[in-house]
């Protein structure tokens, strides 16, 4: 079991998504509570959604093989040119999360600082 708060900390400290999209499973009632994908985040909509899930509850993780990913030139993620461009998409996901849900996090500014710092360190 991974506390939702600990998962959020992991996201903020690394500045990246550790959850492969096709492997995530969530309860329908929780999905309805946190909302759905944000279309304005075409490459990091799942990541921003995972942050909303972690805000309201805990997560479980496994090392078991759950999916096989097929990569090809037409994958949505293949159209992002480089890590700098990815970082801009991650920054947009963090900003969306903090803008929409910051009132529910007592230390949102500290967490936002960690997220920005991790992106800055990777860019540097």
C-alpha positions in Angstrom: 0.0 0.0 0.0 1.3 3.4 -0.9 -0.3 6.4 0.8 -1.7 8.9 -1.6 0.4 11.6 0.0 3.6 9.6 -0.6 2.7 9.1 -4.2 2.2 12.8 -4.6 5.6 13.5 -3.0 7.2 11.0 -5.4 5.6 12.8 -8.4 6.8 16.2 -7.1 10.3 15.2 -6.3 10.9 13.5 -9.6 8.8 15.7 -11.9 7.6 12.7 -13.8 4.9 10.1 -14.2 5.7 6.6 -12.9 2.4 5.0 -13.7 2.0 3.4 -17.2 -1.5 4.5 -18.3 -2.8 1.1 -19.4 -1.9 -0.5 -16.0 -3.9 1.8 -13.8 -7.2 0.6 -12.3 -9.6 2.8 -10.3 -13.0 2.5 -8.7 -15.7 4.2 -10.7 -17.0 6.2 -7.7 -13.5 7.6 -7.2 -13.2 8.4 -10.9 -16.5 10.3 -10.7 -15.3 12.1 -7.5 -12.0 13.4 -9.0 -13.3 14.0 -12.5 -12.0 13.0 -15.9 -9.1 13.7 -18.2 -8.4 17.3 -19.0 -8.3 17.8 -22.8 -6.0 20.8 -22.5 -3.3 18.4 -21.4 -2.9 16.2 -24.4 0.3 14.4 -23.3 0.1 14.5 -19.5 -3.7 14.2 -18.9 -3.2 10.8 -17.2 -0.4 12.1 -15.0 -2.6 15.0 -13.8 -5.4 12.6 -13.2 -3.2 10.3 -11.1 -2.3 13.3 -8.9 -6.0 13.9 -8.3 -6.5 10.2 -7.4 -3.6 10.4 -5.0 -5.1 13.5 -3.4 -8.2 11.6 -2.3 -6.8 8.2 -1.4 -4.1 5.6 -1.2 -2.7 3.5 -4.0 -1.4 0.0 -4.4 1.5 -0.9 -6.6 2.9 -4.1 -7.9 6.0 -5.3 -9.7 4.0 -7.8 -11.7 4.0 -7.6 -15.5 0.6 -6.0 -16.4 0.9 -4.9 -19.9 3.0 -4.8 -23.0 3.4 -1.5 -24.7 3.6 -1.3 -28.4 5.7 1.7 -29.6 5.6 3.1 -33.1 6.0 6.4 -34.8 2.3 7.2 -34.6 2.0 6.9 -30.8 0.8 10.1 -29.2 3.9 10.4 -27.0 6.2 9.8 -30.1 5.2 13.3 -31.4 6.9 15.0 -28.4 10.4 15.9 -29.8 12.6 15.9 -26.7 12.9 16.0 -22.9 12.6 19.8 -22.9 9.2 19.6 -24.6 8.1 16.9 -22.2 9.1 19.1 -19.3 6.8 21.8 -20.6 3.9 19.3 -20.7 4.7 18.1 -17.1 4.8 21.7 -16.0 1.4 22.2 -17.5 0.1 19.2 -15.6 1.4 20.4 -12.3 0.0 23.8 -12.8 -3.4 22.4 -13.8 -3.4 20.2 -10.7 -2.4 23.0 -8.3 -4.8 25.5 -9.9 -7.8 23.2 -9.7 -7.1 21.5 -6.3 -4.8 23.7 -4.3 -7.4 24.5 -1.6 -7.4 20.8 -0.6 -3.6 20.6 0.0 -2.5 22.4 3.2 1.1 22.7 2.0 0.4 23.3 -1.7 3.1 26.0 -2.2 5.8 23.7 -0.7 4.8 20.9 -3.0 4.6 23.2 -6.0 8.1 24.3 -5.2 9.3 20.7 -5.3 7.6 20.1 -8.6 9.2 23.2 -10.2 12.6 22.4 -8.7 12.6 18.8 -10.1 11.7 20.1 -13.6 14.4 22.8 -13.3 17.0 20.3 -12.2 16.2 18.0 -15.1 16.3 20.9 -17.6 19.6 22.1 -16.2 
